[in-house]
């Protein structure tokens, strides 16, 4: 959400930022709405001033025993009262109109974000690790081929229960997902200082609005009949911990992590990744959220990204980190790194984490502030990232550690979480 005063004072910069996003200029529309509001407020103020003056004149007229004038003035006051009531309703409608325009405008990119229209404009920042070579085959299996052959990944039964884009994980694969989540949480809490949270997974509309999921992306969310939304990521719950607060600057940054199920309708994913676990309606993810100051948010972004990368390095998985271009960033983001893990079965790097700095965009929607050293409240900066998508990490482990006999070697770092198990094989 934008401060309309900033847009009024910086229309050229606002339009330039939208242009980088591939969007049309909107400052003239917003300035016209602001002028309409100002003119209306002036009319209301004039009416209120006249009402106050007429009220005083009534007393003088009565004191002078001029009943005709007093009656006329009382009628005018009554009329002005009605004008003011209607004017206040009109003011609310103008404010709502401005709100509707502002709430669907995406965040503006930071200056160092590359311009581009889609993922082709993303810039590789670094590449870590070498994709594995398989002596036994030139065509490594995809994760669903491995999982189904092991008898531990069941899409058919899930489809009978819930439809497409669901899966039953069984036995060692269910344990592997649990191990991955616990492994990630331990690194983030013990090494990077995040506080583990078990958050609500059902939220009200104002919480989803605060992170920018509503109203623009309502079709991507699952909504209950009792007006709750299932979280698409724990970012929604965790970021709203700062909602309607004024936090002492000395207590920042706040850093939270949570491992939760996530729910997405995948409304725009028709025909994409229809097989396997890459794109599902329900999936597991470890989320990272930071609440910090404007001066430290850029450094916090690098730190958060490093925390997510560390998971892949400990698991021995090759990855690359991409700086997203203006046309590929999320709605609330000012700057985003995508971390892409190598998947041998697809012979491609695929996204496993997005780490974004949002500036004060979400904070304005949530009224989340901090008390600066000068005592003045300012909006916090918010950041969020996947640390990592647990299901996609399981996919990466299966594909990168597949063996000629169809078994899967468990990465060394995960073996303590798997009770010492070294290999997942068909029973």
MOLIN-V731249 format. One record per backbone hydrogen bond with DSSP energy under -0.5 kcal/mol. NH is the residue of the N-H (numbers start at 1). CO is the residue of the C=O. E is the energy in kcal/mol with one decimal. If there is no record, write none. Layout:
nh = {NH,NH}
co = {CO,CO}
e = {E,E}
This chain:
nh = {4,6,7,8,9,10,14,15,16,17,18,19,20,21,22,23,30,31,32,33,34,35,36,37,38,39,40,41,42,43,44,45,46,47,48,49,50,51,52,53,54,55,56,57,58,59,60,61,62,63,64,65,66,67,70,71,72,73,74,75,76,77,78,79,80,81,82,83,84,85,86,87,88,89,90,91,92,93,94,95,96,97,98,99,100,101,102,103,104,105,107,110,113,116,121,122,123,125,126,128,135,137,145,146,147,148,149,150,151,151,152,153,154,155,158,159,160,161,162,163,163,168,169,170,173,174,175,176,177,178,179,180,181,182,183,184,185,186,187,188,189,190,191,192,194,195,196,197,199,203,207,208,209,210,211,212,213,214,217,218,220,221,224,227,229,230,231,236,238,239,240,241,242,243,244,245,247,247,249,251,252,253,254,256,257,258,260,260,262,263,264,265,269,272,281,282,283,285,286,287,287,288,289,290,291,292,296,297,300,301,302,303,304,305,306,307,308,309,310,311,311,312,313,314,315,316,317,319,320,321,322,322,323,324,324,326,327,328,329,333,334,335,337,338,339,340,340,341,342,343,344,346,347,348,350,352,353,355,356,356,357,358,361,364,365,366,367,368,369,369,370,371,372,372,375,378,380,381,382,383,384,385,386,387,389,390,390,391,393,394,395,396,397,398,399,400,401,402,403,406,408,409,410,414,415,415,417,418,418,419,420,421,424,425}
co = {2,3,3,4,5,6,10,11,12,13,14,15,16,17,19,18,26,27,28,29,30,31,32,33,34,35,36,37,38,39,40,41,42,43,44,45,46,47,48,49,50,51,52,53,54,55,56,57,58,59,60,62,61,65,66,67,68,69,70,71,72,73,74,75,76,77,78,79,80,81,82,83,84,85,86,87,88,89,90,91,92,93,94,95,96,97,98,99,101,102,331,334,110,20,118,119,323,321,321,319,133,134,142,142,143,144,145,146,147,148,147,147,168,153,154,155,156,157,158,158,159,154,167,152,170,170,171,172,173,174,175,176,177,178,179,180,181,182,183,184,185,186,187,187,188,255,194,257,197,229,204,204,205,206,207,209,208,208,213,215,217,218,228,224,203,222,201,233,234,235,236,238,239,240,366,242,245,369,371,248,249,291,291,289,195,287,258,285,283,231,281,220,266,269,165,165,262,260,388,258,285,385,256,383,254,381,293,293,296,297,298,299,300,301,302,303,304,305,306,307,308,308,309,310,311,313,312,128,340,126,320,338,123,322,336,114,116,325,325,330,357,357,355,322,353,320,338,350,318,348,342,343,343,343,341,339,339,337,354,384,335,382,358,360,361,362,363,363,245,367,378,247,370,376,372,370,368,292,359,290,356,288,354,286,352,284,388,284,389,390,391,392,393,394,395,396,397,399,407,403,424,401,422,411,411,412,414,414,415,416,415,418,408,423}
e = {-0.7,-0.9,-1.6,-2.5,-2.0,-1.7,-2.2,-2.5,-2.3,-2.0,-2.0,-2.4,-1.8,-1.1,-1.6,-2.8,-2.3,-3.2,-2.0,-1.9,-2.5,-2.4,-2.3,-2.2,-2.5,-2.7,-2.1,-2.5,-2.2,-2.0,-2.3,-2.7,-2.4,-2.2,-2.7,-2.5,-2.4,-2.2,-2.4,-2.3,-2.9,-2.2,-1.6,-2.1,-1.7,-1.1,-1.5,-2.7,-2.6,-2.2,-1.8,-1.3,-3.2,-1.1,-2.4,-2.8,-2.1,-2.8,-2.5,-2.0,-1.9,-2.5,-2.3,-2.3,-2.7,-2.2,-1.6,-2.1,-2.8,-2.0,-2.4,-2.4,-2.5,-1.6,-2.3,-2.2,-2.0,-1.9,-2.2,-2.7,-2.3,-2.0,-2.4,-2.5,-2.5,-1.5,-2.6,-2.7,-0.7,-1.5,-2.8,-2.2,-1.8,-0.5,-2.4,-1.6,-2.4,-3.2,-1.2,-3.0,-0.7,-0.8,-0.7,-1.9,-3.2,-2.2,-1.8,-1.8,-0.5,-0.8,-2.1,-0.9,-2.9,-0.6,-0.8,-2.3,-1.5,-1.6,-3.5,-0.8,-0.8,-1.7,-0.6,-2.5,-1.7,-0.8,-2.1,-2.1,-2.1,-1.9,-2.7,-2.5,-2.1,-2.1,-2.6,-2.5,-2.3,-2.3,-1.8,-2.5,-2.6,-2.4,-2.1,-0.9,-2.4,-2.7,-0.6,-2.4,-0.7,-2.6,-1.0,-1.5,-2.5,-1.7,-1.1,-1.2,-2.1,-1.2,-1.4,-1.3,-1.5,-1.5,-3.0,-1.3,-3.0,-2.4,-2.1,-1.5,-2.9,-2.6,-1.2,-1.5,-1.7,-1.4,-2.1,-1.3,-0.5,-2.6,-1.7,-2.0,-1.7,-0.6,-2.5,-2.9,-2.3,-1.5,-0.6,-2.2,-3.1,-2.4,-2.1,-2.3,-1.8,-2.3,-2.1,-0.7,-2.1,-2.2,-2.7,-3.0,-0.6,-3.2,-2.5,-2.0,-2.6,-2.9,-0.8,-1.0,-2.3,-1.9,-1.5,-2.2,-2.8,-2.1,-2.1,-1.9,-1.9,-2.5,-2.1,-0.9,-0.6,-1.0,-2.1,-2.5,-1.4,-1.0,-2.6,-2.7,-2.3,-2.6,-0.5,-3.4,-3.3,-0.7,-2.5,-2.1,-0.8,-1.6,-0.7,-0.8,-3.1,-1.2,-2.6,-2.7,-3.0,-3.1,-0.5,-2.5,-2.6,-2.8,-0.6,-1.0,-1.1,-1.5,-2.7,-3.2,-1.4,-3.0,-0.5,-3.3,-2.1,-2.9,-1.7,-2.2,-0.8,-1.6,-1.4,-2.1,-3.0,-0.6,-3.0,-2.8,-0.8,-2.2,-2.4,-2.6,-1.8,-2.9,-1.9,-2.2,-2.1,-2.4,-0.9,-3.9,-1.7,-1.1,-0.7,-1.3,-1.8,-2.3,-2.1,-2.2,-2.4,-2.4,-2.3,-2.6,-2.1,-0.5,-2.6,-2.2,-2.3,-2.5,-3.0,-1.5,-0.9,-0.9,-1.0,-0.8,-0.9,-0.8,-2.9,-1.2,-3.0,-0.6}
